[in-house]
Amino acid sequence: MSSRGDDTHSILVAALSTLEVLSSMLSLDGELSLAPSTAAALPLLSSLADAPPSPSLAAQLPSELIFTILIALDAQTDAASTPDEPPSLRLTVSLPLSHPQSPPHLTLHQPTWLSRTAHHSFAAALAASLTSAEEDSTSFILDAIEWVRDKGSRLWEQTQEEKGERERLAASERDKASLGEGALVRVWFWLPSLSTREKRDNIVDWAPEYRLTGFVLAGKPALLCVEGTEGNIDSYMNDIKSVSWADIPSFQKKISERHRTTLDSPSSRAFTVMEEITHLVDKGGQRGNRGDQGQVRDWLVAKGLGEAFGIVIGGGSFVS
């Protein structure tokens, strides 16, 4: 038998041994799968393991054994912020059967969760980590599997953290869009008169659409306090004046802003809903349409808005 035949046989035996060891270690369903060409040639290759092949049989041997390994990642992620389960990575191995023997060729497949650029960098790093390897094919492949599992798990964690951050930013943007533009504020409006039931109801009923809270006190004069973003308050007041008050001549739509305060956060709101408090305040005046200033003051003090009372209503401007 020629030296070349012996070399071919030793390479074949080593490749089959590597495949056998890997198959025993990667025994879970789908963990190691043979390429169709390798699966078809395996019976012939196994039959030649005990003796060098004849020249005619050697000519029928495939040039390589090809199989794909499914590498499960073991990422440590926060389930609350990264609910996706860590996926697996696919590594295709080509074991050469030609002479002289060269190291196994590895192909790391691009997963759907990794960008093309990031995948190219990942695959290049894998190749660089194995270029100086001089071990046998089995050790070479096992080292590659562990490298891919370790680095891939870290990469998965990183992509999930970035995904979570993008989702948080998107949610924040959606919240901003639903809240409207501008800072969160509390604005106080003074109206010379507000008595019509429908218009009072509109002020209360339309507020939730704009995520506004506050109160309205009808009478002569009337008081309206609104909490929300500046953009939503502007849109709300425009709708009130253009739709609810459409039957009122423009020169009679008198409403003035008395005070404006910026709120630090949604928890800084003093009110949970928009409500009318007219029924909570005793009425005086010749027509019984003027609210008791003392009761208004006490109610606002209980809400932590005593200072606003002095600015908005103080000085007898609310009740003559």
Secondary structure, 3 states (H helix, E strand, C coil): CCHHHHHHHHHHHHHHHHHHHHHHHCCCCCCEEECHHHHHHHHHHHHCCCCCCCHHHHCCCCCEEEEEEEEECCCCCCCCCCCCCCCEEEEEEEEECCCCCCCCEEEECCCCCCCHHHHHHHHHHHHHHHCCCCCCHHHHHHHHHHHHHHHHHHHHHHHHHHHHHHHHHHHHHHHHHHHCCCCEEEEEEEECCECCHHHHHHHHHCHHHHCCEEEEECECCEEEEEEEEHHHHHHHHHHHHHHHCCCCCHHHCCCEEEEEEECCCHHHCCCCCEEECHHHCCEECCCCCEECHHHHHHHHHHCCCHHHHHHHCCCCCCCC
